[in-house]
Amino acid sequence: MKLTLTDPSFVLKEKQQPFETFCLKFINDKRDMPFIYLSLKISLTLVPFAFFLFVNRGAAWFLYPLYFGLYVYFLGPYVLMLHNTCHRKLFKKQYANLVKYNHWFLGLFFGQTLETYFHHHIAMHHVENNLEDDLSSTMKYRRDSLRGFMHYLVSFYFKGILDLVKYFKQRSRDKFARKVWMGELASIAIILSLCIYHFYAGLFVFILPVLFTRFAMMSGNWAQHAFIDNNEPENIYKNSITCINSGYNKKCFNDGYHIGHHLRPGMHWTEMPGDFLKNIEKYRVNEAIVFEGLDYFQIWFLLMTKNYAYLSKRLVPLSDDTPDPINISSRFLKSRTRKIAAVA
């Protein structure tokens, strides 16, 4: 099947700006310059806004929700920058500690407690691949059930960090366990101290972002792993999805290519559209689910409202032949959202 992709890929500039030339002395890959620009935008807008709210106790009430709106605007790009720089080192070895500014300092403004994202995503989720031992596995839930999602979310809110520490302890990875609980406790101490100093600023700058970010990440993961083949739940083509030609991919560094990402976690984000086209026959043979023009949060909402008709319209047929009903029907999508009790 001939597909045209509009998602971003790397285009070599004819002339490099002096600022980029300077930055390339520090970073490993020139294709990651968007992360430098994003970090600067956040550092020059969101961070000063947060400091302003803390030092101005008499700030007008509407500035607090305005700040929260700015945080939401940057949230997706920041989390995917964090995601990509966990998988691929942004800075050269001699400057490696610079990434802590992005991960630790900026992370606190986006509800990311110290050390937890890296260890949950890299050292646990990718290792377990959404199967039973994955703490964020969606298998045991009906993925079109709001009640199921709420159980999933509340469990993560109240037990997520404790379960992660337990996971590493059981595997004798004590160093990882120690980093997780120390990072979480240090973050709680910082946030509580700042809330004592100025409660309303602490609420909008730190507490609400922790709650909203964790909701956003779990609803995103829910959609990424909502459609699972009951017979092959370990098959990455059949337990993840891909979203193409989406505005979300332009804003969030091709995050829609989740199948490709699980197949090759170290693949650069600019290579994902080309890799998808190159291997599209494997997607077709494995009956992979590919949506066009949707992002994970839209898919999550459509699942919560059981709007399979619209999901079916956005499903991409991967064959040049007349599409087989199994590839376009709501019945096919529903069959992939059933609860899976265990893997043989």
C-alpha positions as CSV (number, residue, x, y, z in Angstrom):
1,M,0.0,0.0,0.0
2,K,1.3,3.5,-0.9
3,L,1.2,5.8,2.1
4,T,2.3,9.4,2.3
5,L,3.6,10.5,5.6
6,T,3.6,14.1,6.9
7,D,5.3,13.4,10.2
8,P,8.7,15.1,10.8
9,S,12.0,13.7,9.6
10,F,15.5,15.2,9.6
11,V,16.3,17.8,6.9
12,L,19.9,18.9,6.7
13,K,20.2,22.7,6.7
14,E,22.3,24.3,4.0
15,K,23.7,26.8,6.5
16,Q,24.1,26.3,10.2
17,Q,23.4,29.1,12.7
18,P,26.3,30.2,15.0
19,F,24.2,29.1,18.1
20,E,23.7,25.6,16.7
21,T,27.4,25.4,15.9
22,F,28.1,26.2,19.5
23,C,25.6,23.7,20.8
24,L,27.0,20.9,18.7
25,K,30.1,21.0,20.7
26,F,28.1,19.6,23.6
27,I,25.4,17.3,22.1
28,N,25.9,14.0,20.5
29,D,23.5,14.3,17.6
30,K,22.6,17.4,15.6
31,R,19.2,16.0,15.0
32,D,18.4,16.7,18.7
33,M,18.8,20.5,18.4
34,P,15.0,20.8,18.9
35,F,15.5,19.6,22.5
36,I,17.9,22.4,23.1
37,Y,15.4,25.0,21.8
38,L,12.6,23.5,23.8
39,S,14.7,23.6,27.0
40,L,15.4,27.2,26.4
41,K,11.8,28.1,25.7
42,I,10.7,26.4,29.0
43,S,13.6,28.0,30.9
44,L,12.7,31.5,29.6
45,T,8.9,31.3,30.1
46,L,7.6,28.7,32.5
47,V,10.4,28.7,35.0
48,P,10.4,32.6,35.5
49,F,6.6,32.5,35.7
50,A,6.8,29.9,38.5
51,F,9.4,32.0,40.4
52,F,7.2,35.1,39.9
53,L,4.3,33.3,41.6
54,F,6.4,32.3,44.5
55,V,7.9,35.7,45.2
56,N,4.6,37.6,44.6
57,R,2.1,36.5,47.3
58,G,-0.3,39.2,46.0
59,A,-0.3,37.9,42.5
60,A,-3.7,38.2,40.7
61,W,-5.7,34.9,41.0
62,F,-6.0,34.4,37.2
63,L,-2.2,34.1,37.0
64,Y,-2.3,30.7,38.7
65,P,-4.6,29.0,36.1
66,L,-2.7,30.9,33.4
67,Y,0.5,29.3,34.6
68,F,-1.1,25.9,34.7
69,G,-2.2,26.4,31.1
70,L,1.3,27.2,30.0
71,Y,2.5,24.0,31.8
72,V,-0.1,21.9,29.9
73,Y,1.1,23.6,26.6
74,F,4.7,22.4,27.2
75,L,3.9,19.1,28.9
76,G,3.7,16.8,25.9
77,P,6.9,18.1,24.2
78,Y,8.8,18.1,27.6
79,V,7.8,14.5,28.5
80,L,8.8,13.3,25.0
81,M,12.1,15.2,25.2
82,L,12.6,13.4,28.6
83,H,11.6,10.1,27.0
84,N,14.0,10.5,24.1
85,T,16.9,11.7,26.2
86,C,16.5,8.7,28.5
87,H,16.8,6.3,25.6
88,R,19.6,8.2,23.8
89,K,22.2,10.4,25.5
90,L,21.7,14.0,24.6
91,F,25.1,15.3,25.7
92,K,28.6,14.1,25.0
93,K,30.3,12.0,27.7
94,Q,32.3,14.9,29.2
95,Y,29.1,17.0,29.5
96,A,26.8,14.2,30.5
97,N,25.8,15.8,33.8
98,L,24.1,18.7,31.9
99,V,21.2,16.4,31.2
100,K,20.3,16.6,34.9
101,Y,19.1,20.2,34.3
102,N,16.5,18.8,31.9
103,H,15.6,15.7,33.9
104,W,15.8,16.9,37.5
105,F,15.3,20.7,37.5
106,L,12.9,21.2,34.6
107,G,11.3,17.8,35.5
108,L,10.0,19.2,38.8
109,F,8.0,21.8,37.0
110,F,6.3,19.0,34.9
111,G,5.3,16.6,37.7
112,Q,8.4,14.4,37.2
113,T,9.8,13.4,40.6
114,L,13.5,12.7,40.6
115,E,14.7,9.4,39.1
116,T,11.3,7.8,38.8
117,Y,10.6,8.3,35.0
118,F,13.9,6.8,33.8
119,H,13.7,3.7,36.1
120,H,10.0,3.1,35.5
121,H,10.2,3.4,31.7
122,I,13.7,2.2,30.8
123,A,14.5,-0.3,33.5
124,M,11.0,-1.8,34.0
125,H,8.5,-1.1,31.2
126,H,10.7,-1.8,28.2
127,V,12.1,-4.9,29.9
128,E,8.7,-6.4,30.6
129,N,7.0,-5.2,27.4
130,N,3.4,-4.8,28.8
131,L,3.2,-8.4,30.0
132,E,2.2,-9.5,33.5
133,D,5.3,-8.3,35.3
134,D,5.1,-4.9,33.7
135,L,3.8,-2.6,36.5
136,S,2.0,-0.5,33.9
137,S,0.6,-3.5,32.0
138,T,-2.9,-3.0,30.6
139,M,-3.5,-6.7,29.9
140,K,-5.7,-7.5,33.0
141,Y,-8.1,-4.7,32.2
142,R,-10.9,-4.2,29.6
143,R,-9.3,-1.3,27.7
144,D,-12.6,0.3,26.8
145,S,-13.7,0.4,30.4
146,L,-13.7,3.7,32.4
147,R,-14.0,1.7,35.6
148,G,-11.0,-0.4,34.6
149,F,-9.0,2.7,33.7
150,M,-9.8,4.4,37.0
151,H,-8.6,1.4,38.9
152,Y,-5.4,1.4,36.8
153,L,-4.9,5.1,37.5
154,V,-5.7,5.1,41.2
155,S,-3.4,2.1,41.7
156,F,-0.6,4.0,40.1
157,Y,-1.2,7.2,42.2
158,F,-1.1,5.3,45.5
159,K,1.1,2.3,44.8
160,G,3.1,3.1,41.7
161,I,6.4,4.1,43.4
162,L,6.1,1.5,46.1
163,D,5.5,-1.3,43.5
164,L,8.5,0.0,41.5
165,V,10.8,-0.2,44.5
166,K,9.5,-3.7,45.3
167,Y,10.0,-4.7,41.6
168,F,13.7,-3.8,41.8
169,K,14.2,-5.3,45.2
170,Q,12.8,-8.7,44.0
171,R,15.3,-8.6,41.1
172,S,18.2,-7.7,43.4
173,R,18.6,-4.3,41.7
174,D,19.0,-2.5,45.0
175,K,20.7,0.4,43.5
176,F,17.7,1.2,41.3
177,A,15.3,0.7,44.2
178,R,17.4,3.1,46.3
179,K,17.5,5.7,43.6
180,V,13.7,5.5,43.1
181,W,12.7,5.9,46.7
182,M,15.3,8.5,47.5
183,G,14.3,10.5,44.4
184,E,10.6,10.3,45.4
185,L,11.3,11.3,49.0
186,A,13.6,14.2,48.0
187,S,11.0,15.5,45.5
188,I,8.2,15.3,48.2
189,A,10.5,17.2,50.6
190,I,11.2,19.9,48.1
191,I,7.5,20.3,47.1
192,L,6.3,20.3,50.7
193,S,8.8,22.9,51.7
194,L,7.8,25.2,48.8
195,C,4.1,24.7,49.7
196,I,4.8,25.7,53.2
197,Y,6.5,28.8,51.9
198,H,3.6,29.7,49.5
199,F,0.7,27.2,49.3
200,Y,-1.1,28.4,46.2
201,A,2.1,28.7,44.2
202,G,3.1,25.2,45.4
203,L,-0.3,23.9,44.5
204,F,-0.3,25.1,40.9
205,V,3.4,24.8,40.2
206,F,4.1,21.4,41.7
207,I,1.2,19.5,43.2
208,L,-1.4,19.8,40.4
209,P,1.3,19.0,37.7
210,V,2.3,15.8,39.6
211,L,-1.4,14.7,39.5
212,F,-2.1,15.8,35.9
213,T,1.2,14.5,34.5
214,R,0.7,11.0,36.0
215,F,-2.8,11.0,34.6
216,A,-1.5,12.0,31.2
217,M,1.2,9.4,31.2
218,M,-1.1,6.6,32.3
219,S,-3.8,7.5,29.8
220,G,-1.2,7.7,27.1
221,N,0.2,4.3,28.0
222,W,-3.3,2.9,28.2
223,A,-3.9,3.9,24.6
224,Q,-0.5,2.8,23.4
225,H,-1.2,-0.7,24.7
226,A,-5.0,-0.8,24.4
227,F,-5.3,-3.2,21.5
228,I,-3.7,-6.5,22.3
229,D,-4.1,-9.8,20.5
230,N,-5.2,-12.3,23.1
231,N,-3.3,-15.1,21.3
232,E,0.0,-13.2,21.0
233,P,0.2,-10.6,23.8
234,E,4.0,-10.7,23.7
235,N,4.1,-9.8,19.9
236,I,5.0,-6.1,19.8
237,Y,3.2,-5.6,16.5
238,K,0.0,-6.9,18.3
239,N,0.3,-5.3,21.8
240,S,1.2,-1.7,20.7
241,I,-0.2,0.7,18.1
242,T,1.1,3.3,15.7
243,C,-0.4,6.7,15.0
244,I,0.7,8.4,11.7
245,N,0.1,11.9,10.2
246,S,-0.9,13.5,13.5
247,G,-0.3,17.0,14.7
248,Y,0.8,15.2,17.9
249,N,3.8,13.7,16.1
250,K,4.9,17.1,15.0
251,K,4.7,18.5,18.5
252,C,6.0,15.5,20.4
253,F,8.8,14.1,18.3
254,N,7.0,11.3,16.5
255,D,5.8,9.6,19.7
256,G,3.0,8.1,17.7
257,Y,5.3,5.4,16.3
258,H,5.0,3.2,19.4
259,I,5.4,-0.2,17.7
260,G,8.6,0.9,16.1
261,H,9.8,2.4,19.3
262,H,9.3,-0.9,21.2
263,L,10.9,-2.9,18.4
264,R,14.0,-0.6,18.4
265,P,14.0,1.6,21.6
266,G,17.2,3.3,20.6
267,M,16.0,4.4,17.2
268,H,16.2,8.1,16.7
269,W,12.8,9.9,16.6
270,T,13.5,11.4,13.1
271,E,14.0,7.9,11.6
272,M,10.6,6.5,12.7
273,P,8.5,7.4,9.7
274,G,11.0,6.0,7.3
275,D,11.4,2.8,9.4
276,F,7.6,2.4,9.4
277,L,7.4,2.6,5.6
278,K,10.4,0.4,5.1
279,N,8.8,-2.4,7.3
280,I,5.2,-1.9,6.4
281,E,4.9,-5.4,5.1
282,K,5.7,-6.7,8.6
283,Y,3.0,-4.5,10.1
284,R,0.5,-5.9,7.5
285,V,1.4,-9.5,8.1
286,N,1.1,-9.1,11.9
287,E,-2.2,-7.2,11.6
288,A,-0.8,-4.2,13.4
289,I,-3.2,-1.5,14.3
290,V,-2.3,1.8,12.7
291,F,-4.4,5.0,13.1
292,E,-4.2,8.1,11.0
293,G,-4.8,11.6,12.4
294,L,-5.3,10.5,16.0
295,D,-3.1,10.8,19.1
296,Y,-3.1,8.7,22.2
297,F,-5.3,10.9,24.3
298,Q,-8.0,11.1,21.6
299,I,-7.8,7.3,21.4
300,W,-8.1,7.0,25.1
301,F,-11.2,9.2,25.1
302,L,-12.7,7.3,22.2
303,L,-12.2,4.0,24.1
304,M,-13.7,5.5,27.3
305,T,-16.8,6.5,25.3
306,K,-16.7,3.2,23.3
307,N,-16.7,5.1,20.0
308,Y,-15.5,2.2,17.9
309,A,-17.2,3.7,14.8
310,Y,-14.8,6.7,14.7
311,L,-11.8,4.5,15.6
312,S,-12.7,2.3,12.7
313,K,-12.8,5.3,10.3
314,R,-9.3,6.2,11.4
315,L,-7.9,2.7,11.1
316,V,-5.4,2.5,8.2
317,P,-5.8,-0.5,5.9
318,L,-2.3,-1.8,5.2
319,S,-3.1,-3.7,2.0
320,D,-3.6,-2.6,-1.6
321,D,-6.3,-5.2,-2.0
322,T,-9.9,-4.6,-1.0
323,P,-9.7,-4.4,2.7
324,D,-10.7,-7.5,4.6
325,P,-13.5,-6.7,7.1
326,I,-11.3,-7.9,10.0
327,N,-9.0,-4.9,9.3
328,I,-11.6,-2.2,9.3
329,S,-14.5,-3.3,11.6
330,S,-15.3,-2.3,15.1
331,R,-15.5,-6.0,15.9
332,F,-11.8,-6.4,15.2
333,L,-10.9,-3.5,17.4
334,K,-13.2,-4.7,20.2
335,S,-11.6,-8.1,20.1
336,R,-8.2,-6.4,20.9
337,T,-9.5,-4.6,24.0
338,R,-10.7,-7.7,25.9
339,K,-9.2,-8.5,29.3
340,I,-6.3,-11.0,29.2
341,A,-5.9,-13.1,32.3
342,A,-2.5,-14.6,31.8
343,V,0.1,-15.5,29.2
344,A,0.9,-19.2,28.8
